[in-house]
């Protein structure tokens, strides 16, 4: 994270939104907008993330504004929490920095008929069983292996291919964003190096901020929406946070190298070379989008296989089938992705390329892309917090379409770099501190827990309050951690 603060203008629009005027920096085509309250605004000023919001506003074809969510912090090119839509008809570009290295990093929530009273007495046993079974850690492979041709098919079909193998259900697919598959994926645009990295990593957790967490619904804020989502107070849920693993990282790395000199070829001037991009409709832009979609489909399959293994573990620990435990997927959302979507801009329907980097799609009630079961309340929005506090379930609201291209925040947002967090944890045992709160944490090494300690993150409840008050998404339920598995 940048150690230098942002000193540029931030003008208040309303109680939850500040503006960086397009006049701030040469080349800005639109304003910047940051959704924060006053306390989170000061945290955002502590690094150069607002400067990145201004930089993104220089991208060709950008529409309305360069947007950032309240979990904003410094990222590669785009800030984490950044949202931008570009119009291909106006020379709009796609930028790998607007997606990130972990393509389709995302989160899914699984509900059950277990209660807190059922699970708390055996939470250590359950967490240990999950830790033994779920492959986690840097470079770690898992039990599912895909030869080259099968892997390419997986990248085209996504979760639907797993259904054919008996590893997914129709409901699992229906309750996954985009039904677990972006069309027009191009495995042929994925390098051999990326394919090799993906051979045995589908169904693995990874490291860093990725986790699998046993949670309890602590409080319900919208009873009607909670009923539709199948959530109730005291219910045990499992949240799974992972992405496209080494395959997606390599796709991004390859793209950034291949696009390094492309902007100049198209006469595009950028304030930051990390914003390397190509026109959406160019050969280079289509090649990246095709490879990114392939990696995104791999990520949805990864989370599906992680959930399948989780179902098996809970079935063994509680001596029942996963079906009798009603381990059903509530929803799965992507956090790092670029997608072609329909949006109303200046009273016109446009097809635009929406970049969400550390941001969640939050479509409102009635939107045709929301699964039929949830359409009356809006798309489920799943916001993980840190392992010592809480996570949230919300539903998308009309304000998300009016203000943020159907988007809201994706998590708490870091306030410490990983290096600073490790330094802060010296002489401490994060696992013991969590145990004192009644949270069982298992990780491959102490450094991982130190990097992800609660103090490294903003208060997710404050972040969620901003998107709730801004009308981007509505609070439904808060979930608290009981058992955590990390790489």
N, C-alpha and C positions, 0 to 999 in steps of 0.2 A: 504494500500500500504506500502511496505517496506520503512523504512526511511534511510536504509544504502545503500550507493552506491556500484556499481560493480567496482572492481579494477582489473579484469582479462584482458587478451589480447583481442584486437579487431584489426584485420589486414584488411586493405582496399583491396578489390578485384577490385572494380570499383567505379564509381561516386555514385552508389546507393546501394552498398552491402559491408558489412564487415563480416569477418570470425573469429570465435572462433576455433582455431585449436584443433583437436581431442587429441593432446598431452597435452592440458591444464589440464585435470582432469582425474584421474584414472577411467577407466570404460567406457569412451566415445568411442563409436563404429564408429562415423562419426563426421565430423565438425559441428559446428553451423554456420548458416548464418542469418544475420539480414539486412533487406532492410530498409535503412535510408539514409538521407543526413547528413551533418555535424552538423547542428543545432539539428535535431531530435536524432542524436547519443548522444549528450550531455544530452538530456532529458532522453534517455534510460539508461545512466550510473547512473542516479540519484537514481535508485532503483535496486533491485536484479533480475530484469527480465532477463538480459542476463545470469545470473547464472542459471536461470531456463531453458534457451535454452540449456546450457551445460548439465544440468541434464537430459533433455529429450533425448539427444544424447546417453544416456546409455541404453535406452530401447531395449530389445531383438528384433531382426529382423528389426530394423530401417534402412531405405534406404536413400542413398545419403547424406542427411543432416537433422539436426534439424533446422527448419526455423522459422523466425519471421518477421512479417510485420511492417511497419513504425508506426502503432498505438500501438506498443508493450508497455505493462505495466504489473506490478506484478499481478499474478493470483494464483489460487489454483493448485499446481503441475505444470501444463503448464503455461507459460505466456499468458495473453490475447494477441491475435495476433499470436499465435503459430500454426504451421502446421507440422505434422509428418506423414510419411507413413511407415507402417510395413508390412512385407511379412509373411503371415501365414506359407508358405512353409519353412521359415527359423526360425521358432519359434516365429514369430512376435506376439506382444501382442496388446490388446486393453486396454486403460486406461480411466476410467471415468474423470480423471483430464484433459484429452485431449479433452473433450467435454464440461465439465462444468456443473454447477448446473441447469442452465436454458437451458435444452435440446431444440435444434432447436429454440432458440431465433433467430429471423430473421426480415426481413423488406420487405414490398411490396409497390409498387408505383402504384397509380391509376391516370390516366389522365382524362381530361374532354374537353368539347368544350367551357367552361367558360374562360373568359379572366381576367386579373388583373383588368381591368377597371370595369368589371361586379361585382367583389367580394370585392374590397377594400372598397366601400361605406357601405357594410353590413358585414364586417369581424367580428365586435363585436357580432352582432346578430348570425352569423353562428357559431362562436367559442362557444358562450354560448349554442346554441342548441346542438352542438356536446358534450359539457361538461355535459349537462343534460342527454343525451341519452346514451353515451358510458360509460359502467361501468368501473371505474378506481379506483385503490387504493389497499392497502394490503388486501388480503383475500376477496376482493369484488366479489360477485356472479353476474350473469347476467340473462337475460330472457330465455336462453336456458338451459334446464336441461336434463340430460341423465341418465336413470336408468342403473344399472350395466350391463345388457346384451347389451343394446344399446351403452353404453360407450365402451365396449370391441369391438363391431363391428366398431365403429368410429375409434378406435386405429388400427384396421386392414385395413380398407378401406380408411381412411383419407378423403380428400375433396370429393371424389366420392360419399360417403354416403350422403353428404350434397346436392349434385346435385339431388339425388333421392328424397330429401325433398323439392326441389324447392328453395334451398338456395345457389346454385352455377350454373354456366353455363359451357358449354364445353370449352369455351375460357378461363375462369378462371382456369380450370384444366390444359389446355395446357400451360398456361403462369405461372405455378408454378413449381419451381424446383422439379424434380422427379415426376411431375404431382400430387404433393401433397400427395404422398404415397410411403413410403419405404416398399419393400416386406419383408416377413419373420418377421413381427412384432409378438411379443408374449405377448399378454395381460395376459396370465397365469403366466408370470414372473413378473408382476406388483403387488405390495402388496395391500392389502385391504385399508391400510392407504392412499396410493397414489390414488387409485380409488375414495375413499371418497372425497379427495381434488379436484378431477377433475369433480365431478358431476355437478357443476353449474358454473364453471369458463371458459368454452369454449365460447368465444365471449366477453372476458373481457381484459382490457388493462394492469392491474397490476400497479406496481409502479417503483421506481428507474429511470433508464434511458429509460424506455419504454414511448412511446408517440404516439399521432396522430397529424399530422401537416398539415395544409393547406399551400401550397407553390405555388410560381410562378416561372416559368422557366425564369431565369434572363439573361442567356447568352447561346448560342449554340456554341460549338467548333467544332463539326463534323456534318455538315449539312446533309450529305448522311446517316449517322447512325441515326441521329435524325429523319429523315423522316421515316426510317424503323421502329423505335420505336414509331412513332406517336407523337413526341414531337416538339414543336415550341416555339419560344420566346414569352413571355407574357401569355402562357397557365397556367391555374390553375391545380394543381395536389394535391393529398392527399397521404402522406406517413404514413404508419402504422408500428410501431415497437413493437413487443411483442413476447412471446414465449409460453412455455408449462405450465406456471403458477405453482401452487402448486403441480400438478401431476408430472411434470418433476423434480422439486426440490426434491420431495420425492423419485423418482426413483434413482436419483443420490445419495442421502443420504443413501438409502438402499444398493446400490451397493458398496459404499465406506466401509460401515460396513462389508458387506459380503466378500469383497475382501481383508480385512485388512491383513489376514495371508496367503493369497493365493500365493503371490510371493515366499515366503520361501518354500512352498509346491512343487513348480516347480524349486527350486534352483535359483531363480532370486534375485540378489542383487541390491538394489536401493539406490541412494544417498538421497532420500527424500521420506518419507512414503506417502506423498500426491500423488505420482505417482503410487499408488496401481494399479495392473493390473493383467491380466490373458492372457495366450495364446489365440489367436483368436479362434482356433479350439478346445479349451477345453470346458468342460461342463459349467464352470463358465463364460468363455468368451462369449459363445453363449447365456447364460441366460441374461447377461448384454446387449449384442447387441439386443436381442429380445425385452427387456424392453425399451431400448433406442429408438428403431425404433417405438414402440408403442407410446412413449411420443412425438417423432418427428411428427408422423401422427396427434396426438392431436393438436400440435402446428400449423400445417398448417391449420387444421380445425378452430382453434382459430382465426387466422388472416383472414380467409375467412369470418367468422361470424362478425368480427369487420368491415370488408369492406362492408358486406351486410347492417349492421346498418348505416354505413356512407352513403351509397347510399340512404337509406331511408330518412336520415336527409336532405341531399342536395336536394332530390326531394321535400320534404316538404317546405324547405326554399325558393326554386326558383319556386315552383308551377309547376313543370314538372316531368315526369317520369325520373328515372335514365337512362333509355335507351336513351331518347331524349337528356339528358345532356352528353351522350356518356362517362359515367363513366366506362371506361374499364381498366382492370388490365394490366399494362405494364409487370410486372414480380414480382415474389416473390422469395427471396433467403434466405437460411439458413446461420446462423453465427456460431452455436455451434452444431457440428454433427460429427459422424464417419461413413464413408461409404466405401463399397467395390467398388473399381474402377480399370479400366484398365489403366496402365501407362507404357511408355517405359523407362526402366532403364538399363543402360549399354547395349543398343541396343537389349534388350529383352523385350517382352511384358509380364507384370506381373499383377496379380490381387493382389492389396494391400489394406490395411485398412488405409484410409486417415483420420486422425484426423484434424479437423479445429475448433479451439477454438478462437472465435473472428477473424474469417477469412471467406472470401467469395469465393465460387466457381466462377471461371472466365474462362470458357471454350472458346476456340478461334473459329473463323469462320470455318465452315465446320464440326465441331464436331457433331456426330450423336445425342448427348444428348441435343443439342441446339434446341429449337422449330423451325420448318421449316420456319416460318415467319421471324425469326431473324438469320437464319444460315449463311446468306451471310455476316453479320457484326460481329457476335459473340454473346455470351450470355450477356444479360443485367446484369450489376453489379451495385447495388444500395448502395451508401455509405452515411449514415446519418451523419450530423455534429452535432453541438450544436445548441440550440434553438435561439441563437443570431446571427449566421453567415450564413452558407449555407450547403446544401447537394449536392451530386453529382450523376450523372448517367454516367457510363462508359460501355464499352463492352470488353469482354475478348480478349486477344491476344495470339499468339503462344508462346511468352516468358513465359506465366504462366505455360504451360506444360513443357517447357524446364527447368525452374528454380524453380518451386514451386508447383508441382503436381496440376496444374490447379487452383491456388489460388491467391487471392490478399487481400488487407486490408478490414476491415469491418466497420470502422468508424474513428473518430478523435483520440480516445485513451485518457485516463485520465492523467492529470498531478497533480491533487490534490485528496487525499482521500476524501470520503464523509464528514468525521469529519472535515478535514481541510477546505473544501469548506463551511461548515456551519459556522465555526469560521471566515472565510474570509468575510462572508456575514453579520456578526453582525452589526446592526445599519443601514442596507440597506434594500431596498425593490426591489428585483429582478424583480418583475412584473412591477413596475413603470419604472425601467431602460429599460426594454424591450419595454414598451409602448412608451417611448421617441424615440425608433428606429422604431416605427410604427408596433410593434409586439404585438398582444393580447395573453396573456398567462393565462391559467386557470389551477389550481392545487388544490388538496384536502387540502394541507397545505403549509405554507411558507417554511418549512424545505425542502420539496421536490424540490422547485424551487432553494433554496440555494445550495442543493447538486448538482444540474444539471446546475448551472450557467455557462455561456460561459467560464469564466476564469478557470473552473475546467478541461477544455479539451485543447488538442493541436489544432492548427489551421488545420482544416480538409483539406483546400486547399493545404497546404504544404504536408500533408500525401498523398493526391491524386497525387500531382506532382511527388512524388517518384515512385509510382507504374506505372504512365504514362511513366516516363523516363526510368524505368527499363524494359518496354515492357511487363508488366504483364496485363495491361488493358489500354484502350485508352479513354481519356476524350471525353464525348459527350455533356453534358449539366450541368450547375450549377443551382440549385433551391434555392430560398431564402424563409425564413419563413414569413408568414403573421399572422397565428393563431395557437396556440399550446395548446393541451390538455394533461395533465399529471395526474398521480395518486397521 
